[in-house]
Amino acid sequence: MNNHKTGTREEWLAARLKLLEAEKELTRRSDELARQRQALPWVKVDKDYSFDTDKGKSSLAGLFRGRSQLLVYHFMFGPDFRAGCPSCSMIADGFNGFAVHLAHHDVMLWAVSRAPLEKLQAYKQRMGWTFPWASAEGGCFNYDFCASYTEEQQRAGIEYNFSREPKLQWREGQEGGDGAEARFAAMCEVNVPAYHRERPGMSAFVLEDDVVYHTYSTYARGVDSLWGIYPWLDRAPKGRNESSGVWWRRHDEYGE
């Protein structure tokens, strides 16, 4: 049964024009935030990070592949995961379409995970993806950019998204969990603590005079705008409609 407010075309137009002003203000605010991101100070990257890629070993500078800008999506795929995080997978479903456009606009887009390269390549083939994906296995890149945590850090309490997280029940030695965490951990075939040691986020870098600088990172709901599906759902009549919890799957796991 439809319990939503209904009205005439004239009433709808009046409400829509009022909403338009709010949308325009949000757009202007978003433009201002983009300028503030670009105004952040650049921080020189002094460590020699190493990655496994489809073209062999690569430094961080090598990931630029001739461009001056690099965007890294921190994809949750730990060494023990049997498959990639379902949420990260839904985000990455959109990468194929615009990665080529970014590459032709002086920006390289990469996914980076701690799983070994052969796991990433097999999953990439399963998903039908073509964007570049590097393994940071054995290195400290993911740890340094707050996308992975050790068991010791997890026991002590994690600093994520620029703040300290509250202590969760499963950190007291339990392997369980509830809600989305338990479901996604099961879908990756790891326990909840192992799943939670990997985190989503994105980081931006610039290469100038052969020096790499870190310019920006965002985590948690900061990556919402990278989910290609959310701007569409936010304009659908029922919005994200997630009151019943997690609804998405990997794109090859939906029924007919």
C-alpha positions in Angstrom: 0.0 0.0 0.0 1.3 3.5 -0.9 1.4 5.7 2.2 3.5 8.4 0.5 2.1 11.9 0.1 0.5 12.5 -3.2 -0.4 15.8 -4.9 -1.1 17.7 -8.1 1.4 18.5 -10.8 1.4 22.2 -9.6 2.1 21.1 -6.0 4.9 18.8 -7.2 6.5 21.7 -9.3 6.4 24.1 -6.4 8.1 21.5 -4.1 10.6 20.7 -6.8 11.6 24.3 -7.4 12.2 24.6 -3.6 14.3 21.5 -3.6 16.3 22.8 -6.7 17.6 25.7 -4.6 18.8 23.3 -2.0 20.4 21.1 -4.7 22.2 24.1 -6.2 23.5 25.1 -2.8 24.8 21.5 -2.3 26.5 21.7 -5.7 28.2 24.9 -4.8 29.3 23.5 -1.5 30.7 20.4 -3.2 32.7 22.6 -5.6 34.1 24.4 -2.6 35.1 21.2 -0.9 36.8 20.0 -4.0 38.9 23.2 -4.0 39.7 22.6 -0.3 40.9 19.1 -1.1 43.2 20.4 -3.9 44.6 23.0 -1.5 45.8 20.4 1.1 49.6 20.4 1.5 51.4 17.7 -0.4 53.5 15.3 1.7 56.6 13.8 0.2 56.5 10.0 0.2 60.0 8.9 1.4 59.4 5.1 1.5 60.3 2.8 -1.4 57.0 0.8 -1.7 57.0 -2.2 -4.0 54.0 -3.8 -5.8 53.3 -6.8 -7.9 51.5 -5.9 -11.1 50.6 -7.5 -14.4 53.9 -6.1 -15.8 56.1 -7.3 -12.9 57.5 -5.4 -9.9 56.7 -1.7 -9.6 57.5 1.2 -7.4 54.8 3.7 -6.3 56.2 6.0 -9.0 55.9 3.2 -11.5 52.1 3.0 -11.0 51.7 6.4 -12.5 52.7 4.9 -15.9 53.5 8.2 -17.5 50.8 10.3 -15.8 51.3 12.9 -13.2 48.4 11.9 -10.9 47.5 8.6 -9.3 44.3 7.5 -7.6 44.4 4.3 -5.5 41.3 2.5 -4.3 42.2 0.5 -1.2 40.3 -2.7 -2.1 39.5 -5.0 0.8 41.1 -8.3 -0.2 43.4 -9.7 2.5 45.9 -12.5 1.9 43.5 -15.1 3.5 40.4 -13.9 1.7 38.9 -16.4 -0.8 37.2 -13.5 -2.7 37.1 -9.8 -2.7 34.9 -7.7 -0.3 31.3 -7.5 -1.8 31.1 -3.8 -1.1 34.4 -3.0 -2.7 33.4 -5.3 -5.6 30.2 -3.2 -6.2 32.3 0.0 -6.2 34.9 -1.5 -8.5 32.2 -2.6 -11.0 32.2 1.0 -12.1 35.9 1.4 -12.6 36.1 -0.2 -16.0 34.1 2.5 -17.6 35.9 5.5 -16.4 39.5 4.2 -15.8 40.2 4.7 -19.5 38.9 8.2 -19.5 41.0 9.1 -16.4 44.1 7.6 -18.1 43.6 9.9 -21.0 43.2 12.9 -18.6 46.6 12.5 -16.9 45.2 10.3 -14.0 45.9 6.6 -13.4 43.4 4.7 -11.4 44.6 1.5 -9.5 43.1 -0.8 -7.0 45.6 -2.0 -4.4 45.1 -5.0 -2.1 47.3 -7.2 0.2 46.2 -10.5 -1.4 48.8 -12.1 -3.7 48.7 -11.1 -7.3 47.5 -14.4 -8.6 44.4 -14.2 -6.3 43.7 -10.7 -7.6 44.1 -11.7 -11.2 41.8 -14.8 -10.8 39.1 -12.7 -9.1 39.5 -9.9 -11.7 38.9 -12.4 -14.4 35.9 -13.8 -12.6 34.4 -10.3 -12.3 35.3 -9.3 -15.9 37.3 -6.3 -14.9 40.1 -4.7 -16.9 41.3 -1.8 -14.6 44.8 -2.2 -13.2 45.1 -3.9 -9.8 48.3 -4.2 -7.8 49.3 -6.4 -4.9 51.0 -4.8 -1.9 51.6 -8.3 -0.4 54.5 -8.3 2.1 54.9 -4.5 2.2 53.7 -1.8 4.4 51.8 0.4 1.9 48.3 -0.6 3.1 49.3 -0.2 6.7 50.9 3.2 6.2 47.8 4.5 4.5 45.3 3.1 7.0 43.8 0.4 4.8 45.1 -2.6 6.7 45.9 -3.4 10.4 47.8 -6.0 12.2 46.3 -8.3 14.8 48.2 -6.4 17.5 46.8 -3.1 16.3 43.3 -4.6 16.3 43.6 -5.8 19.8 44.9 -2.4 21.0 42.2 -0.5 19.1 42.3 0.8 15.5 42.8 4.4 14.4 40.7 4.5 11.2 39.2 7.4 9.3 41.3 9.8 11.4 39.8 8.8 14.7 39.9 5.9 17.2 37.2 3.3 16.8 35.1 2.1 19.7 35.9 -1.3 21.1 33.8 -4.0 19.4 32.7 -7.2 21.1 34.6 -9.5 18.8 37.8 -7.8 19.7 37.6 -9.5 23.0 38.6 -12.8 21.4 35.3 -13.9 19.8 35.3 -14.8 16.1 31.7 -14.0 15.6 30.0 -10.8 14.5 26.6 -9.7 13.5 24.9 -7.8 10.6 26.9 -6.8 7.6 30.3 -7.6 9.1 29.5 -11.3 9.6 27.7 -11.7 6.3 30.6 -10.1 4.3 33.2 -12.0 6.3 31.4 -15.2 5.4 31.2 -14.2 1.7 35.0 -13.7 1.8 35.4 -17.0 3.8 37.3 -15.4 6.7 36.2 -14.7 10.3 35.0 -11.2 11.3 38.3 -10.0 12.9 40.3 -11.0 9.8 37.7 -9.3 7.6 37.9 -6.1 9.7 41.7 -5.9 9.5 41.2 -4.7 5.9 39.5 -1.4 5.3 38.1 0.5 2.3 39.4 3.9 1.3 41.1 5.8 -1.5 44.3 7.8 -1.6 45.6 10.3 -4.1 49.2 11.0 -5.2 51.0 13.4 -7.5 54.4 12.9 -9.3 56.4 16.1 -9.8 60.1 16.3 -10.7 60.4 12.5 -10.1 59.1 12.9 -6.5 55.9 11.3 -5.3 53.7 13.3 -2.9 50.6 12.1 -1.0 47.8 14.6 -1.5 44.6 13.2 -0.1 43.0 10.1 1.5 39.4 9.3 2.5 37.8 6.4 4.3 34.5 4.8 5.5 31.6 6.9 4.2 34.1 9.2 2.5 34.0 6.7 -0.4 30.3 6.8 -0.7 30.6 9.2 -3.7 32.7 6.6 -5.5 29.9 4.1 -5.5 28.4 4.6 -8.9 25.1 3.1 -7.8 24.4 5.5 -4.9 23.8 8.7 -6.9 21.2 6.7 -8.8 19.6 5.3 -5.7 19.5 8.7 -4.1 17.3 9.8 -6.9 15.1 6.7 -6.9 11.6 7.0 -5.3 12.6 4.9 -2.3 16.2 6.0 -2.1 18.8 3.6 -0.9 16.1 1.6 0.8 18.5 -0.3 3.1 16.3 -0.5 6.2 16.4 -4.3 6.0 20.2 -4.3 5.9 22.7 -5.4 3.3 21.0 -6.3 0.1 23.8 -6.4 -2.5 25.9 -9.3 -3.8 28.7 -9.6 -6.2 27.3 -9.1 -9.6 27.6 -12.8 -10.5 25.8 -13.9 -7.4 22.3 -12.5 -7.9 19.5 -14.9 -8.8 17.4 -14.5 -12.0 
